[in-house]
């Protein structure tokens, strides 16, 4: 960045109002110096750098892979940890992240056989891993060797222990809450626009044992509220919760096996259609038992607000509607939980839901062209509904169009003054403006 560009940016800072910007120095090549991986003591961990290089004409600084340099958390706060599965074996995954033409990366990769961890992107930098630029900018991504539809045979005790130890370390280092609005799967990442919903990923899938994993984080699911409280945590016994899902891409039924997923229906009956996420099924067709159909199932350790109860069934608010799950007597499918819920302010008929927490357009400098703002996802929180609240989400947009900060405002983090709140709108988290909602303790 030239001195003239820096002078221009400094002037903009003085007039940006509620918006503040943090500038980064020139990018450095990952792996240029020996790097010590950021891992907890006692965890087998090494450093193998992901590619960070151009892939075409040297004059074209916009075509490159596989991550963006940053200076987190000094610039953009790290607020989420995203768990993935690789859909490849461990060695192939490392090769993919070392190939700049693949334009993908994660901060860490965990091996199935022994839980060995390889860090590939520094935590200060932004890996290309979540399919949502806002989440990328504010998260650390952990890839776990495995294939979602075959998860049970890939997700080993060694992997659970290593990933949990790593997540505990990172959460302590960056102040990330150990709850399921901040420790999320790739299937918990929201789309940035309504049209992008169908392209979102669904790993680590229904065979990742979230109860086991959260217990390893020191956050087991235990009752913390009265039995008839409105806020519950989904808590089926993984081994006993045997489900029949289908690999719809291959057209084959998967073996009936233990799962973290609990099917959701449109009415309190096993014969009722499965719930349909309107973003995933815009034609209004019913939900399916496809493993990849996240809208028709809720996962263990996710929280939900009770909308209704009848014997053997509980309705929850889910993507703006009621969804029903079986809760037979004398089971722990749900656990009463203390916490906070989000509901529309009095007088509001409904509140729009967003997939990002970007600044308002008016908060960007007038001469900055790429003024990213959030667009409604198509879901709303209606009057009378409540959803689990996950606390304040950082408001900001990280602008990084080139590999080396070649342009004005390049590698700049724009902070906004509008406050946003994280909500569990359905299987995925989302964001609402704090000015639109009340955050209250669950009854």
N, C-alpha and C positions, 0 to 999 in steps of 0.2 A: 504494500500500500504506500503510495507516494506521500510526501509531506503535505502537498496541497490537499489530498484526499483526507488526511487526518485533520487538517485545519477545518475543512468543510464539516467533518463529523463533529468536531468539538463545538462549532457554532450551532449545529443542530441540537446538540445536547442541552445547550442553554435555553432553547426555545421549545423543547419537546413536552413541556407540561408534566402530566402524570407519567409519561413514558420515560424510562431511562434506558440507556444502551451501554453495553459493555463491549469494548473492542478487544480483539485478539491480535497478537503479533503474527508474523508469517508462520505458515504451517511448517512442521518438521516431519521428517520421514520416520515412520515407526520402525524401530529396530536399528536406527542409525547408531545408537549407543546401546551398551548392554542394559537390559531392562530386567528388573527384579519383579516378578509377578506379585500382585496385591492379593495375597491369600493368607488365611489364618495359620498360625504356627501349628505344625503337626499334620497339615494337609499336603499330600503329594501333589505338587503343582509345578508347572514349568511355563516358560514364555516362548511362544512361536508367533511372530508378528503376522497379522493379516496384511494383504497387499494394500498399499497406498500409493498409487501411481496412475499416470495418464494412460489411456488406452488407444489413442488415435493421434491426430495431428498435434505436434508439440505446442502449436499456437492455440489449440482448443483446450482451454483450462476447465471447461465444463464437463468433459467426458473423461471419467476416471472411476476408480474403485479403491477401497471397498468401505470407506468410512470417512468421517469429517473430523478434523482436528478441532479441539475446543479447549476450554479451561474450566471445566466443571469441577467442583460446584461453585467456584468463584463467580462464574457467569450464570449458567442455567443450573438451578437446583436439581439434584438427583432425588426423585420422589418415588419411583417405582422400580421393582425388579420383575422381569418378565421371564418365565420359564417356558422353554420350547422342547420339542424333540427334533432330532436332526433329519429323520427320514433317509439317512445314509449311515454307513458305518463311520467309526471315529476317524480313521485315517483319511477317508474320502472327504469328510467334512472339513478337515484341516486344509486339504488341497483346494477345496472350493473357495475357502476364505482367503487363500493365498493367490487366487486367480482374479485379477482385477476386472476381467470381463464378466464375472459372475455377479458383481455389484451386490454382494451380500456379506454380512459378517455378524459376529456376536462378540461380546467381551470375553466370554468363557465357553469352553466345551468340556463336558464331563463324560468320561468313558464308562461304559456299562460294566465291563468285567471286573474292574477293581476300584472304580470311583476316582481314577486319576483325573486331575484338572489341568487343562491347558488354557492360559490366558492369551488372547490374540489381539485385543484392542485395549489400550489404556482406559481406565475408568474416566479419566478427564475428557476423553474423546467420545464422539457420537457414533455408535455402531449402527449399521443399516440392518435392522433385525425385526422390527415390530409391525411394519406396514402402516404406520401412523407416525408422521414426522414429529408431531408434538410429543407423543410417547417416546419415540426414539431420543428426542432431545433431553428428556427428563428421566431416563431409565437406564438400567444395566441389564443386558440380555445374557441369559445362560442357556446354551444349547446342551441337550442331554442326548447321548447316543441312543437311538431307538426309532421305531416305527409305530405310530399311534395305534393302528389297528391291531398290532401285535404287542402292545405295550407291556403286558404282564410279564413276558419273557425277557424284555429288555430292562425293565425298571427293577434293578437288583438292590438288595440291602446296602451294598457298597455305594451305589449311586445315590440312594436316599440319604445316607449318612454324609457323603461328601457334599452334595448340593446343599443340605441343611446347614452344615458347618460353614460353607461359603456364604450362604444367605445371611446367617446370623452375624458373621463378620462384617459383611457389607452394610447390613442394616444398622449396626452399631456405628460404623464409620461415617455413614451419611445421614443418620437420623431418620431412617425409613421405618414407619410403623410395621410391626409384624402382624398384619391382618390381611384379609383377602380383598381389600380394596387397593392394597399397595403391593402385595406379593401375589402376582396374577400369572395365569397361563397366557400363552399367545391367544387362546380362545377367549380371554378376558379383555383383550385390547379392542377399543371401539374403532369403527371406520371413521374417516375424516368427513365423509359426505354420505348421504343416504344411498346414492347410487353405488357406492363402494362396498356396501354391506356384504354382498354375495361373494366378494373376492377375499374376504377375511379368512384367516387360518383358524384351525380348531385344535391344535396340539396344546398340551401333551395328550389330550384325549380322555375318554371315559375310564381308562384303565390305570391312570395315575392315581395313587392312593393319597388323596389330599388329607384325610384324617391322620394318617401315619406321618405325613410330611410336616403338617403343622404341629403335631405333638413333638417331633424332633426339633422344631424351632422353639419349643417351650411354650406353645400356645395350643394345648389340647382343648377340645370342645367339652366344656362342663357347664351345667346349669348356673346361670348368674342372675336369673330373674324369676318371678312367679310363673307357675305352670301355664297360666292362660295369658301371658304377656304377648304383646303384639309383635315383638321382634324375636325371630328364631334363627338359629344356625342349623343348616342341613347337616345331618350327622348319621347316615346309615352305616351299619357295620359292613365294611368293604367285602369281607369274605361271604357274608350271608346275603348281601344285596346282589344277587345274581340276575343279570340282565341279558336279554337277547337283542343285540344290535346287528346291523347289516353294513357291510362294506359296499356302499352303493356305487362306488367308482368301478369296482370289479364285478358287481352283481352277485355277491356271495354272502351267505349268512355267516356271521362270526360265531365262534363257540360261546355257549352260555357260560358266563363266568362272573366273578366278583367285579364290582364296579363302584366308582365314586358317584356315578350319575343316577339321578332319580327322574323317571319320566313324568312329564306334565301333561295334563289333559284339559279339555275345554269345559268339562263338567265332572262332578264327583262320581265317575263310573269308569271302570276299566274298559268299557265298550265305547266310551266317548272318544272323539278324535283327539289325536295328540295336538298340543298347542303349536300354533304356527307363528313364528317370528315374522311380522309383516315386512321387515327388511330383507329377510331371506326368501320369503315366499310372497312377493308383491302381487301375485295373481290371486291371493286369497286361498290357495290350496292348503289342505291340512298339513300339519307337521308330520314327520316321518321317524322311523326308528333307525335311520342312517346314523352311523357313528358321527358323521360330520354335521348332522343337523343339531346345532347347539341350542336353538330356540326351543326345542321340544324336551329339554332336560335341564335340571339344575344340578350343580355339583356339590359334593360334600364340602363343608366349611364355608360355603357361600352363605350370606345372610339374606333374609327376606322378611317382609312385613306381612303379617297375617291379614287377609281381607275377609275371611269367613271360615267357619268350621261346621262340619256335620260329622256324625259318627264314622270313623275310619278314614276321613278325608280332611285336608286342610287346603284352603285357597290362599294364594299369595298374590300380591301385586307384581305383575311381570310384563314389561314392555307396554305399560298403559292399560292392561286388561287383567282380569282374574285368570289364574292358572291353578289347576288342582293337582295335588299329589297325594298318594296314599299314605296315611299315617295310622296304621292299625294300632289298636290299644296294646299297651305293654311293649312298645318298641321305641327306639330312640331315633326315628327318622328325622325328627326335629328336636332341637334343644332350646329351651327358653334362654334368651340372651339379653343382658343389659347393654345399652348403647344409645345412639342417637339416630333419629330418622329425619328425613327431609320431606316437607310438604309445601304446597303452594301458599303464598301469603294470602291472607283473608281478602276476598274480593277478586282474586285471580281465578278465572275459569280453568286455565291450564298453563303450563310452563313448558317452553321448548327445551329439548335436550340436545346437547352438542357432543361431538367427538373430540373436540380440542378446546383448550382454554387460551385462545389467542387474544391480543389486545384489540380494542376497538379501532376501526379505521382512522378515526379522528386523532388517535394517540400516536400514529406514526408521523415522522417528518414529512412535510408536504412534497419534498422532492424524492422521496423513496417510492419506487414504482411497485415493488412486490409487497403490497400491504395485505398480508394474509389475515383473514378474519374467519370466525367460526360460522358454519352453516347448520341449520337444524337437521337432525337425523331422520325426522319423520315420526319419532316417538314423542309423546308429551306426558307430563305428570299432571293429571286432572285433579280438580278440587275433590277432596274426599279421599285421595290416594296418598300413600306415604311410601318412601323407599329408604333403605339403609343409607346413612350418610357417612362418608369416609374422610371428612375434614376438608380443609382448604387445599385447592390445587394451585400450583404456581402459574401465574399468568405471564406468558411470554412466547415469543417466536424467535427461533434461531435461524438466521439467514446465512446460508453457506452454499452459494451456487458454484463455486470453483474450488479447485484443489488447494490453492495457495493465496486466497484472499486478494484476487486480482482486481476486483471491482469495488467501486464505492459502496460502503455499508456492508461489504463482504465479511463473513465470519463475525457478524454482530448479533448480539442477543438483545432484542427489544422487550423491555418489561412494560407491562400494562398496569393501569390503575384499577381496572375492573376486577372484582374478586369472584372466583369460581369455587364451586363445591363439587367434590366427587360423589357420585351416587351409583349404587348397584341397580341399574335400570332393568336388567335382565341377566343373561349369562355374561354380558360384558359390562364393564364400568362405563360411565359417561360423565358429563359435566353439565352443571346448570349455573346460571348467574346467582350469586349469593343474594342479590337484591330482589330476586324473584321468589325466594323461598324462606321459610322459617326452619330453623334447625332446633329440634326439641328432643328431650329425653324420651325414649320409648316408654309407653304406658305399660 
